[in-house]
Amino acid sequence: MDFRTAISLVVGYLVTLLLIRWVILTRRRQPAATIAWILAIVMLPYVGGLLYLFFGINRVERRAQKIEAASRDIHEHLPELDRYQIDTERKLNDQQIRLVKLASVGCETMPTDGNRIELLNDTNVTFRRIEEAIMAAEESLHLEYYIWRADRSGTRLRDLLVEKARTGVKVRFLYDGIGSLFLGRAFLRPMRDAGITIAPFHSGSSLRAKLSLNLRSHRKIVIVDGKVGFTGGMNIGDEYLGRNKAFGYWRDTHLQLQGPTVLQLQQVFAEDWYYATGEELISPEKYPQPVVEGDVVAQVVSGGPIGNVRTFHALMFAAINEARDRITLATSYFVPTDSLLMALETAARRGVDVRLLLAGKSAHYGAVLAGRSYYESLLSAGVMIHEYKRGILHSKTLTIDGNWSLVGSPNFDARSLLLNFEVGVALYDQDIASQLEQHYEKDLQHARMIREEYWRRRPARHVFVENVCRLFAPIL
């Protein structure tokens, strides 16, 4: 061994030891992620360290506190929506009331009645509905997206926003600094020239902060005149309309909202907008009296890595434990926490019909492989697992016992539930739950069932790769 090689080894070991110490000291609340990062640093000398410096060290708690403070400041000045809340004791059953209490802890909303909510399970229909709503806007347009592509679809919607802005409609556009990293100045210039106010969510001041994968806004929100809203799983881009041959058909679930839930969604946007820009969207005209009459009881739920409760993680855990008859879960990323995994397995063992529809292909295939490492114990517990094969499954839906549902942006993984800012709608409605279950049955026609006897016989090399991906699951 020559002198240079020896020096390189010594430096490498010293850097590794220093980084491991740093990881242990700075990630006390996430032991699984701590172990995953240590493995990355040890197994990928130098490269693992660089990855951690860019993506692992993010001062999550400090920045989360800033976001929480901004949210608290604006929330105190937002209009009260108490007049739209329902008498839960009269309108809901005991199971639903228990879930209301938990959902309301993290996001400070309550179920409202009089909503008209439509399930949209065709992305092209969703895109067209959003276009039509934007074209009908008279006063304001508020949009918040994790991913907005500068492709044909993204440009088409951008140009529509520019057109409306030129007619006097006030347009506010909030995009995530990582998800929409490649929205360049050339793409945004026509929007700025038309008077559209644009802001990135949590862009950061340094390169490391800009590239941080944590504390992202994974929300998808469109609000038109405070009267019509859209939220769910679909971003804006050609692939979401099935125009990317590498991905093929894109299966997603979105909601079109009218009624008091739109005002709750407006408050979520207002909190994010205040954090990003400092502008307070608190004037009463931004929260108009709903004129539509519907019969759906629903509650907008928002969550993120702030406060003592991780809203969606706690809500999903509680909902699964509340189930007495059946659970249907569809998610594009399935990398459950230990507690959620146990909840699913325990539900199946006590006789609940637990069915999972998971992605068979993905833009992040490592997450698919990591998810498969959980199949064996789930199958042993009696959970039924299907993998979607028609194209990309991107829906994020959960139904419990046919009378409670959750539709929105959070996936069933640690990143969505513990590190991202997400939004969804809890639906206390049997008809919506029935529709979701019917959509689920149709999706099974394009899925393969994972059978336990087959799964146990799969090649050892597959097991090895899946388990390696699982080691890194907490940081995927």
PyMOL commands that set and color helices and strands:
alter all, ss='L'
color gray80, all
select helices_A, chain A and resi 3-26+31-43+47-56+60-75+82-84+88-91+94-107+123-135+152-166+185-193+207-210+238-241+260-277+284-286+311-322+338-349+365-372+375-381+414-419+430-444+452-456+460-471+473-475
alter helices_A, ss='H'
color red, helices_A
select strands_A, chain A and resi 112-120+140-145+170-176+197-201+221-224+228-232+249-251+254-258+296-303+326-331+334-335+353-359+384-388+391-393+397-400+404-408+412-413+422-427+447-450
alter strands_A, ss='S'
color yellow, strands_A
deselect
rebuild
show_as cartoon
